[in-house]
Amino acid sequence: MASPYETSITHHGAVAAVSHSPDAADHVGEDQWWLPVADPEGVAAVSRAAASVASALRLPEARIAAVAEVAAEVAGQLLRRTVTGWVLVRTLRAGLERGVGVVGLASADAPSGIGQPGHNLALDLPGASHVDGYAWPGAGVVLTAALWPGPATEPWADGLTSPIPGEEISGDRWAVRELDGRRQVMLCDGLGHGAAAATASRAAIEAFLVAPVSGPRAAVDHIHRSLASTRGGVVAVAELNLRRGLLRYSGIGNIAGWVVEPESRHGMVSVPGIVGHQRRDIREFEYPITPATVVVMHSDGLDDGWDLSHYPGLLERSPLVVAATLLRDARTGRDDACVVVARP
């Protein structure tokens, strides 16, 4: 399958949202840059890009230096472990705080001895707020780091986007919000790709964040009515309620939603249609979940034939590491791509 990074584009906007307290919703990953790492100059370019992002966020000078150092270490780890890798540098936001995220990916066979399967790779990143990673012989390497100026809670959901080769902007977006213990995840694939598709998906996020709190069906209905002035898209909303051991799901169009357990996965049902223009009756389905459940949602920019059982220990890692692995290995390259992973 095509790599998600085989494109000359090094920047595109991506909007997502995460909430760290009830009734709060904040954007994460508003801007992001994919940069190749094949030599020491690639490592230096990643470091400069991260410092530029931190500077634009007006972080303190000491924090900017820490961001540059962490980014260089992630890129350097890829260079030492693989032939060619890619590093994503993105802005993060949680409430009034701003931070920088770094994600390193390489699909080449990982050399032996790079870390215990499914565990952190023992990176020395003292300036990072969160560090995680995954490596397995034949399954490549994923490294992630988040840097915040102050304390920050590791998100219960995270995701990544990538535009179709030749475009600078992805038309796929994701968002989450937390409401009285109910965790909602929304993914929108704007019809087509490029700027017009991105306009539709941004409108979907804005509508989702103020949608009725009564459940996924009501949220999808609100998004549908809000997208009438755009080209529309396909949308799905999942709500994870661990207290009830229940996942509620409502979708229109070909968003792929999966309930993943340690030994199996089950697809969730969406009905045909285009949000904002064509829809049948919006339906809502229920699925049981446990503390071990992982919910995966992605657009048709990813092949749905992936199998996480091929990655021993991956489900123990953070949502971002799982999402990054899927984007790296299941990306088709024929459309914008977005994948979001959530835990109950």
Secondary structure, DSSP 8 states (H G I E B T S, - for coil): ---TT-SS--EEE--EEE-SSTT--EEE--EEEEEEESSHHHHHHHHHHHHHHHHHTT--HHHHHHHHHHHHHHHHHHHHHSSSEEEEEEEEEETTEEEEEEEEEE-S---TTSS-TTS------TT-SEEEEEE-TTS-EEEEEEE-SS-----SEEEEEE--TT-SS-SEEEEEEEETTEEEEEEEEESSSSHHHHHHHHHHHHHHHTS-TT-HHHHHHHHHHHTTTS--EEEEEEEEETTTTEEEEEEESS-EEEEEETTEEEE---BSEEBTTEE-----EEEE--TT-EEEEE-TTB-TT--GGGSTTGGGS-HHHHHHHHHHHHB-SSS-EEEEEE--
